Amino acid sequence: MRFPPMEVYGMSRIHGRAPLIDNDATQGRAMNSIQTQASILAVDDDTRSLMALQGLLADMSLRVVTAKSGDEALRCVLKQDFAVILMDARMPGVDGFEAARLIRERERSRHTPIIFLTSAYEDAPSVTRGYEAGAVDYIVKPLRPEVLKSKISVFVNLYRNNAILMQEVRDRMTAEEHLKTSQQSLRALASHLQSVREEEWTRIAREIHDHLAQALTGLKMDLAWITSRLPKGSSPLRAKAQSMSGLIDSTMESMHEIMAQLRPEVLDRLGLAAAIGWQAGEFQRRSGIRCNLSLPQEELTVDRDRSTAVFRILQELLTNVVRHAGATRVDVALRSEPDELLLTVADNGRGLDEEAANSPKSFGLMGVRERVLPFGGRVEISGVRAKGTTVTVALPAAAATQPAAAATQVEPVAKES
């Protein structure tokens, strides 16, 4: 169908034109990024009508891409996005209705608005057919320039706003991806540092045992040899020797405590369950807080990394109880399920609310969460004011956590003093 001559719109044929882009000149150039200048697609089988439309839109700062058939229009929408499509309803071959339907079937152009340009004599069924094909509006020829421009402006503004929004979404997704990558890198670094620190502590504990412990043992043996050869009546010297022997004993006791803090020997020799029992006993002895312990009766086989993580988590949780809970009793339970290893620490202290549990200043709990992340584990914290706090730590089982369902026995580690 044909547009009236440009003079009908009050325009000279030699004044202001929107840039006319021949479809042939755009072959092979896929425009995947949002354009700063919005584009519209004008589809009409008559060149003069396309030229008239170009002149009509000259002052709107739009890129006008032209297509002379439905097939050509389909190729255009495959290569770039458009703010709006102006489609002649009646064209030979693939007409406007069929072209609109095919455009709607393509993912990239599914939501592109289509305005049909049609003659005044179009009947109601044809108009209905156009809307069913995906048209958002119908404009009857001869066109009123202010009406067409107004409608195009609405869709162009929507297109630009959507482009800005999509760019913001992409920027945010990129920023979130960078943040996620950064967090993963930091966590990997923290996990590596923890591993290095454990190895260094183990090495230092071994060095203390191999050198300092032997030296102190040799020193005490030499002192005992000297004491046995002191003449009778040398009471001051014997008293001094006994004082020195006591000092050596206390030094050796302090040394063993330091070694246990660096790397408990029981964890490497007897396993996780025995180490937890030892730690519970030490906690009760030092703090005076009653500690009830529940361990599997059967032996657990847990890999070194998980054993270390669970043991350090227990130490951190017991430290929190002493510092913050004001509790008189702590229940520690270790059990193995078919697919995970569970550690539960519950106290009868003040109780920890959700806000405090998630506070960025709760460095102890933050450290607990960071220790389980490399294993894909989880930490659950529940507290009731004046009734206590329960922390459950779950680590997915490696090939090694067993048995599936072991019996447990709850009993105090030691009697209350």
GIPE-V554820 format. One record per backbone hydrogen bond with DSSP energy under -1.0 kcal/mol. NH is the residue of the N-H (numbers start at 1). CO is the residue of the C=O. E is the energy in kcal/mol with one decimal. If there is no record, write none. Layout:
BEGIN
nh=NH co=CO e=E
nh=NH co=CO e=E
END
This chain:
BEGIN
nh=8 co=5 e=-1.8
nh=9 co=6 e=-1.4
nh=10 co=7 e=-1.7
nh=11 co=6 e=-1.7
nh=18 co=54 e=-1.4
nh=21 co=64 e=-2.2
nh=26 co=23 e=-1.0
nh=29 co=26 e=-1.9
nh=31 co=79 e=-2.6
nh=40 co=63 e=-2.7
nh=41 co=84 e=-1.9
nh=42 co=65 e=-2.8
nh=43 co=86 e=-3.0
nh=44 co=67 e=-2.2
nh=50 co=46 e=-1.6
nh=51 co=47 e=-2.4
nh=52 co=48 e=-2.3
nh=53 co=49 e=-2.2
nh=54 co=50 e=-2.2
nh=55 co=51 e=-2.2
nh=56 co=52 e=-2.0
nh=57 co=53 e=-1.7
nh=58 co=55 e=-1.2
nh=60 co=57 e=-1.6
nh=63 co=38 e=-2.4
nh=64 co=19 e=-1.4
nh=65 co=40 e=-2.8
nh=66 co=21 e=-1.8
nh=67 co=42 e=-2.2
nh=73 co=69 e=-2.0
nh=74 co=70 e=-2.1
nh=75 co=71 e=-1.7
nh=76 co=72 e=-1.8
nh=77 co=73 e=-2.1
nh=79 co=76 e=-1.3
nh=80 co=76 e=-1.5
nh=83 co=39 e=-3.4
nh=85 co=113 e=-2.3
nh=86 co=41 e=-3.2
nh=87 co=115 e=-2.8
nh=88 co=43 e=-2.0
nh=89 co=117 e=-1.6
nh=96 co=89 e=-1.5
nh=99 co=95 e=-2.5
nh=100 co=96 e=-2.4
nh=101 co=97 e=-2.1
nh=102 co=98 e=-2.4
nh=103 co=99 e=-2.4
nh=104 co=100 e=-2.2
nh=112 co=109 e=-1.3
nh=115 co=85 e=-3.2
nh=116 co=137 e=-2.4
nh=117 co=87 e=-2.6
nh=118 co=139 e=-2.4
nh=122 co=119 e=-1.6
nh=127 co=123 e=-1.8
nh=128 co=124 e=-2.6
nh=129 co=125 e=-2.5
nh=130 co=126 e=-2.0
nh=131 co=127 e=-2.0
nh=132 co=128 e=-2.4
nh=133 co=129 e=-1.7
nh=135 co=130 e=-2.1
nh=136 co=114 e=-3.0
nh=137 co=114 e=-1.1
nh=139 co=116 e=-2.8
nh=141 co=118 e=-3.3
nh=148 co=144 e=-2.3
nh=149 co=145 e=-2.8
nh=150 co=146 e=-1.9
nh=151 co=147 e=-2.3
nh=152 co=148 e=-2.6
nh=153 co=149 e=-2.8
nh=154 co=150 e=-1.8
nh=155 co=151 e=-1.7
nh=156 co=152 e=-2.7
nh=157 co=153 e=-2.7
nh=158 co=154 e=-2.1
nh=159 co=155 e=-2.4
nh=160 co=156 e=-2.8
nh=161 co=157 e=-2.8
nh=162 co=158 e=-2.5
nh=163 co=159 e=-2.5
nh=164 co=160 e=-2.5
nh=165 co=161 e=-2.6
nh=166 co=162 e=-2.9
nh=167 co=163 e=-2.2
nh=168 co=164 e=-2.3
nh=169 co=165 e=-2.4
nh=170 co=166 e=-2.7
nh=171 co=167 e=-2.8
nh=172 co=168 e=-2.7
nh=173 co=169 e=-2.9
nh=174 co=170 e=-2.7
nh=175 co=171 e=-2.7
nh=176 co=172 e=-3.1
nh=177 co=173 e=-2.4
nh=178 co=174 e=-2.6
nh=179 co=175 e=-2.7
nh=180 co=176 e=-2.9
nh=181 co=177 e=-2.7
nh=182 co=178 e=-2.7
nh=183 co=179 e=-2.8
nh=184 co=180 e=-2.6
nh=185 co=181 e=-2.4
nh=186 co=182 e=-2.7
nh=187 co=183 e=-2.7
nh=188 co=184 e=-2.5
nh=189 co=185 e=-2.5
nh=190 co=186 e=-2.9
nh=191 co=187 e=-2.8
nh=192 co=188 e=-2.3
nh=193 co=189 e=-2.8
nh=194 co=190 e=-2.5
nh=195 co=191 e=-2.3
nh=196 co=192 e=-2.9
nh=197 co=193 e=-2.9
nh=198 co=194 e=-2.6
nh=199 co=195 e=-2.3
nh=200 co=196 e=-2.5
nh=201 co=197 e=-2.9
nh=202 co=198 e=-2.5
nh=203 co=199 e=-2.3
nh=204 co=200 e=-2.8
nh=205 co=201 e=-2.8
nh=206 co=202 e=-2.2
nh=207 co=203 e=-2.5
nh=208 co=204 e=-2.8
nh=209 co=205 e=-2.3
nh=210 co=206 e=-2.9
nh=211 co=207 e=-2.3
nh=213 co=208 e=-2.6
nh=215 co=211 e=-2.5
nh=216 co=212 e=-2.7
nh=217 co=213 e=-2.3
nh=218 co=214 e=-2.7
nh=219 co=215 e=-2.5
nh=220 co=216 e=-2.4
nh=221 co=217 e=-2.1
nh=222 co=218 e=-2.4
nh=223 co=219 e=-2.4
nh=224 co=220 e=-2.4
nh=225 co=221 e=-2.1
nh=226 co=222 e=-2.5
nh=227 co=223 e=-2.6
nh=228 co=224 e=-2.0
nh=230 co=227 e=-1.4
nh=234 co=231 e=-1.4
nh=235 co=233 e=-1.1
nh=238 co=234 e=-2.0
nh=239 co=235 e=-2.8
nh=240 co=236 e=-2.1
nh=241 co=237 e=-2.4
nh=242 co=238 e=-2.6
nh=243 co=239 e=-2.3
nh=244 co=240 e=-2.4
nh=245 co=241 e=-2.5
nh=246 co=242 e=-2.4
nh=247 co=243 e=-2.1
nh=248 co=244 e=-2.3
nh=249 co=245 e=-2.3
nh=250 co=246 e=-2.5
nh=251 co=247 e=-2.2
nh=252 co=248 e=-2.5
nh=253 co=249 e=-2.2
nh=254 co=250 e=-2.4
nh=255 co=251 e=-2.4
nh=256 co=252 e=-2.3
nh=257 co=253 e=-1.9
nh=258 co=254 e=-2.4
nh=259 co=255 e=-2.5
nh=260 co=256 e=-2.3
nh=261 co=257 e=-2.1
nh=262 co=258 e=-2.3
nh=263 co=259 e=-2.8
nh=269 co=265 e=-2.2
nh=270 co=266 e=-2.4
nh=275 co=271 e=-1.9
nh=276 co=272 e=-2.6
nh=277 co=273 e=-2.2
nh=278 co=274 e=-2.4
nh=279 co=275 e=-2.7
nh=280 co=276 e=-2.6
nh=281 co=277 e=-2.0
nh=282 co=278 e=-2.5
nh=283 co=279 e=-2.6
nh=284 co=280 e=-2.4
nh=285 co=281 e=-2.4
nh=286 co=282 e=-2.4
nh=287 co=283 e=-2.8
nh=288 co=284 e=-1.9
nh=290 co=328 e=-1.4
nh=292 co=330 e=-2.9
nh=293 co=411 e=-2.4
nh=294 co=332 e=-2.5
nh=297 co=407 e=-2.0
nh=307 co=303 e=-2.5
nh=308 co=304 e=-2.6
nh=309 co=305 e=-2.3
nh=310 co=306 e=-2.8
nh=311 co=307 e=-2.4
nh=312 co=308 e=-2.6
nh=313 co=309 e=-2.2
nh=314 co=310 e=-2.3
nh=315 co=311 e=-2.2
nh=316 co=312 e=-2.3
nh=317 co=313 e=-2.6
nh=318 co=314 e=-2.6
nh=319 co=315 e=-2.0
nh=320 co=316 e=-2.0
nh=321 co=317 e=-1.9
nh=322 co=318 e=-2.0
nh=323 co=319 e=-2.3
nh=324 co=320 e=-2.9
nh=330 co=290 e=-2.5
nh=331 co=346 e=-3.4
nh=332 co=292 e=-3.2
nh=333 co=344 e=-2.7
nh=334 co=294 e=-2.7
nh=335 co=342 e=-2.4
nh=337 co=340 e=-3.1
nh=341 co=395 e=-2.9
nh=342 co=335 e=-2.9
nh=343 co=393 e=-2.6
nh=344 co=333 e=-2.8
nh=345 co=391 e=-2.6
nh=346 co=331 e=-2.5
nh=347 co=389 e=-2.4
nh=348 co=329 e=-1.3
nh=350 co=325 e=-2.4
nh=357 co=353 e=-2.2
nh=358 co=354 e=-1.8
nh=362 co=359 e=-1.9
nh=363 co=361 e=-2.0
nh=366 co=362 e=-2.4
nh=367 co=363 e=-2.5
nh=368 co=364 e=-1.8
nh=369 co=365 e=-2.4
nh=370 co=366 e=-2.3
nh=371 co=367 e=-1.8
nh=372 co=368 e=-1.2
nh=373 co=369 e=-1.2
nh=375 co=372 e=-1.1
nh=376 co=373 e=-1.9
nh=377 co=372 e=-2.5
nh=378 co=394 e=-2.1
nh=380 co=392 e=-2.8
nh=382 co=390 e=-2.4
nh=384 co=388 e=-2.4
nh=386 co=350 e=-3.8
nh=387 co=384 e=-2.5
nh=388 co=384 e=-1.4
nh=390 co=382 e=-3.2
nh=391 co=345 e=-2.6
nh=392 co=380 e=-2.8
nh=393 co=343 e=-3.2
nh=394 co=378 e=-2.4
nh=395 co=341 e=-2.5
nh=397 co=339 e=-2.3
nh=411 co=293 e=-1.4
nh=413 co=291 e=-2.4
END
